[in-house]
Amino acid sequence: MNCTHCTVAKVTFLCLPSNPTPKTHQLAPSFRHFVSVKQALKASKLNKKTSFRVRASSTDNSGTGSWVNRLPTGALAADKVLRLIAGATASPICQYVSSPSTFLHSVDPRIKLVWLLALVVVPARSHIILRFGLVIYLALLSIWILPRQAWMDQLGRVSLLCGILFIMLGLGSDGVPSLVQSRTPPPAMMGLPNLPLSLGCYSYSIMKLGPLHFTRKGFSVASTAACLTFTVFQSASLCLTTTTPEQLAFALRWFMLPLTNIGVPVAEIILTLMLSLRFINLVFDEESEVRNVALGIISRRINWEQLTMLETIDVFFAYFRQIFKNIFNHAEQISQAMIVRGFRGDSKSHTIYFLSDSSFGTADIVSLLCLVGVIAAAVVSDYLLV
């Protein structure tokens, strides 16, 4: 007798009724053929018997729900994340762009730092019209100065961030009206005339979105925060893309030099700043290698559905571990290059060549006049615009 081992995916237990009918169906045992699942179901239907099903399987999980299937597999899937990294733009962010050379490249870096300070203070203390005017001015200046790929990428990201901030603060700062009940009787009961209606149709609430209100206070807070965020990010980006790290270090050293009289380590601060600005370029140069590694993983066409969650996390950990390993290798190479060139840790004895010429030109004079005009407009707007 030849018997082979077989695993049946579904087993049916038959429960006989208490009063069986005279007519019974007997199944003759057979050693050559096994009773299929379909025949067992047909027999249970004919006899109208109660059945209990037990499902057991080692290959598929169709019978039981799995928690892995409930995890997000849309935009957060591993393959789509790698495709987003591989398709990310390679436009420069916060690094020096030498071409095309514009008038902003020739402006003295000390004037640029004064402009940065003014663009932080002015939007916070000026009228709302001047805030939006500064935003439009910086957007047009970015379109004029930066290459097309660079300004489209930068303005898109900063505008999205400021738009989200504007909506959240506009509806969240004063969006839900407070339930306040007046404790004083109305003017009619006290013999006083009612307050006249506003002749200009003044309304504190600008817009109503269901239970939320977009009020004048919310608009003021949201516009201040959004405009300040846009001016800070975009002005810093313009300064970094049109100024070399050496020029920025020279300008900051020129302003901080009087602090050496009170014991501030200006030389160490300036050297740290210059190394940080130089290291930004290396980090973004690493972006091309990051994109290449992501493209390499995608080209291998890994079947992510067959991998478990821990295996997918392990792939991403190996990917990011390689990125940080390359960054630390770059930092070690910089330190070794400084030691070879004679740096022994003393910033005062180490000569740093910052800026060859610091003479003022036409671009510097025009920039100073524009800066004075912006500050004067901010001061006058507090008195003329109410």
Buried (B, 14 or more C-beta within 10 A) or exposed (E): EEEEEEEEEBEBEEEEEEEEEEEEEEEEEEEEEEEEEEEBBEBBEEBEBEBEEEEEEEEEEEEEEEEEEEEEBEEEBBBEEBBEBBEEBEBBBBBBBEEEEBBBBEBBBBBBBBBBEBBBEBBEEBBBEBBBBBBEBBBEBBEEBBBEEBBBBBBEBBBEBBEEBBEBBBBEBBBEEEEEEEEEEEEEEEEEEEEEEEEEEEEEEEEEEEEBBBBEBBBBBBBBBBBBBBBBBBBBBBBBBBBBBBBBBBBBBBEBEEEEEEEEEBBEBBBEBBBEBBBBBBBBEBBEEBBEBBBEBBEEEBEBEEBEEEEBEEBEEEBEEEBEEBBEEEEEEBEEEBEEEEBEEEBEEBEEEBBEEBEEEEBBEEBBEEBEEBBEBBEEBEEEEE
